[in-house]
Amino acid sequence: QVQLVESGGGLVQAGGSLRLSCAASGSIFSISAMGWYRQAPGKERELVATITGGGSTNYADSVKGRFTISRENPKNTVYLQMNSLKPDDTAIYYCNAEILHYSSTFYNSAYWGQGTQVTVSS
């Protein structure tokens, strides 16, 4: 019904930058919040950053000042610009979207992307 397709992960040296993208497609009336989460080996999935439809943002303390989340509403796309990357940022990064559907009535559903690997070498 809805697909989230992520891109932009890869291998980078410490101090480098990467930009992740996530595009939502399918049966979408509108998208409220979009966000990025990550999961490192042996750890639980954690919030990285979120952004509302109006552009309000929220960041994990560990990435404040280094990562920037943004979105293009007409394209149903969210981005994560990651600068000054550290080895601790190594994880699989997942896109998340809260989507409003309409089918006789309105209802919300949350979706996850398949994940994209980010590896930061020291």
N, C-alpha and C positions, 0 to 999 in steps of 0.2 A: 504493500500500500504506500509506504514511504521509504525512500532510501536515502542514507547519508553516506556520501562518498568523500573520503579524506585523501589528501595528497600532501606532499612536501616534506615528509620525514626523510631521515638519512643519517649519515655519519659526519660529524663535524668535530674539529678540535676545540678544546676549551678556549673560551673567549670569542668563539665564532657565533654566527647567526643562522637561523633557519626560519622559514615562514610556512606555517601549516594552513591549509585550506580545507573547508568542508562545505559541500554543496548538497542541499536537500532537494529532492524531487519526488513527485507522486501526487497523491490526493491531498493537497494542502489548501486550507482556507486562509490561514495566516499562521505565522510563527511568533510565539511570545519569546521566551528566553532561549538563548543558545549558549553553549559553553564548551569548555575543554576540561577533560579530566585526564589523569595519568595513573599508570600502575607500573611500579618498578618490581623486579623479581623479588618474590618473598614478601611483598608489601601489599596493603590494601589499596584499592583505587581511591584517589584523592582529587579534590577539586583543584583546578589550576586557575581558571578564570571563567566568568559568566558575563553576558551582556543581554539586557532586555531589549524589547522592540523599540523603546524610546532612547536607547543608547546608554543607559546606566550600567556601569561596570563594577565588578567585584573581583578581587584577586587574592590568591593565597599569599600569605606574608613572605613565603620563600621566593616568590617571583616578582613581587612589587618592585617597580623601577627598572626591571629587565624585560618583562613581557608586556605586550600590548594586544588586547583583543579588540576586534572591530567587525562590522558586518555590513553587507550590501543587501538591504531588504528586497530590492527588485529581483536580485539573483538568488535569494534564499541561501546566501553564503556567509559563513563566518570565517574569520582569519585569526591566526595567532602568530604575531611577530615575536620571535624569541631572540634576544640579544644577550651578549655576555654569558653565553651558555657555560654551565659547569658540569663536571662529571655526575654530580648528584641529580641533574636533570634527565639523565638517561632513564627511559621508560617507554612503554607503549602509550601513545596519546590517543584518547578517544573523544570524538565529537558527540555532543548531546543536544537534542532539540526538543522543546515542548511545542507541540503542533496542535492547532485548533482545526478540527474537521467539521464539516457539515454534511449530514445525511439525515434529513427530516428534522434533526435537532443538532445542536452544537455539542461537541465533546472534545476533551483534551486527551492526548496521548503523548508519551515520551518515547523517544527513539535514540538508539546508539549507532554510531558508525562501527566499522570493522576494526579500527585501530591502525595507527601508523607508528612504526618504530623510530625513535629518536635515540641516537647513541652519541655521547659526547666523550671523546678521548682526552686523557690528561697529557 
